[in-house]
Amino acid sequence: MSRLEGDVAIVTGAARGIGAAYAKALAAEGATVVVADVLDTAASVDAVKEMGGTAIGISCNVTDNDAVEGMVADTISEFGKIDALVNNAALFANISHKKFEEIPDDEWMSVMQVNIAGVWRVSKAVVPHMRERQYGKIVNVASTTALKGTRLFKGRSIGHDQGDGARSRRG
Ligand SMILES: NC(=O)c1ccc[n+]([C@@H]2O[C@H](COP(=O)([O-])OP(=O)(O)OC[C@H]3O[C@@H](n4cnc5c(N)ncnc54)[C@H](O)[C@@H]3O)[C@@H](O)[C@H]2O)c1
């Protein structure tokens, strides 16, 4: 028997990229998967079904409380429960590397809304259900980039961020 047989898992940002890979991997272990994304989820849902798995797509913007609560309610109504949530949705691949001081306010705020507040918002919506069932697992996706930094990427020290030969004193 597969390890996740009978389990229901929501993966946010699963229409493409790593989220779509998580959806397929969860399905390969027997889980029923809810692919939640602002993008069209059809390709990712079809990929799960082609492997013989069960998946549905739900349009959901993790910055919108009503959309998030609706997605959680639809999942419970369709499958009766939520065993796992993977908070994967993020503004990531579409963000271009740039100097720290060139990051526009609206880009910074959008990243905070999706990558930080989105994790909190979706977790907040599933926790009452998980608490009631006394069961549930939440996985928050992050990156080691936050710990070590990458040239011209958020989190790197300002000295390293210049990209024009400027360096912090400590190198
Ligand atoms: N790609 C990498 O090298 C890498 C490395 C380390 C960590 N990560 C992390 O993995 C995760 C996925 O990265 P990826 O490379 O697949 O990124 P990606 O940009 O390809 O995919 C992100 C997904 O999130 C969705 N999304 C964006 N905003 C959303 C919103 N408001 N509501 C719902 N869905 C939204 C997008 O539509 C997309 O499907 C991110 O959390 C990222 O930080 C990626």
The ligand as a Gaussian input file, in Angstrom:
#p B3LYP/6-31G(d) Opt

LIG

0 1
 N       13.264000      27.098000      -8.488000
 C       14.207000      27.022000      -7.576000
 O       15.410000      26.914000      -7.873000
 C       13.854000      27.049000      -6.104000
 C       14.857000      26.854000      -5.159000
 C       14.530000      26.863000      -3.814000
 C       13.215000      27.089000      -3.405000
 N       12.265000      27.312000      -4.338000
 C       10.912000      27.533000      -3.862000
 O       10.039000      26.594000      -4.496000
 C        8.768000      27.179000      -4.677000
 C        8.320000      27.056000      -6.121000
 O        9.299000      27.628000      -6.937000
 P        9.231000      27.483000      -8.528000
 O       10.630000      27.594000      -9.020000
 O        8.426000      26.301000      -8.917000
 O        8.485000      28.860000      -8.875000
 P        7.449000      29.220000     -10.039000
 O        7.447000      30.710000     -10.103000
 O        7.725000      28.446000     -11.276000
 O        6.061000      28.678000      -9.456000
 C        5.369000      29.342000      -8.461000
 C        3.901000      28.994000      -8.576000
 O        3.207000      29.770000      -7.600000
 C        2.063000      30.318000      -8.233000
 N        1.657000      31.558000      -7.595000
 C        2.272000      32.768000      -7.639000
 N        1.554000      33.685000      -6.995000
 C        0.449000      33.047000      -6.517000
 C       -0.662000      33.480000      -5.771000
 N       -0.807000      34.770000      -5.393000
 N       -1.610000      32.574000      -5.437000
 C       -1.487000      31.276000      -5.841000
 N       -0.454000      30.817000      -6.564000
 C        0.516000      31.693000      -6.898000
 C        2.501000      30.575000      -9.661000
 O        1.379000      30.765000     -10.526000
 C        3.303000      29.333000      -9.962000
 O        2.506000      28.260000     -10.415000
 C        8.870000      28.638000      -4.197000
 O        8.360000      28.708000      -2.883000
 C       10.356000      28.909000      -4.215000
 O       10.731000      29.861000      -3.245000
 C       12.544000      27.295000      -5.669000

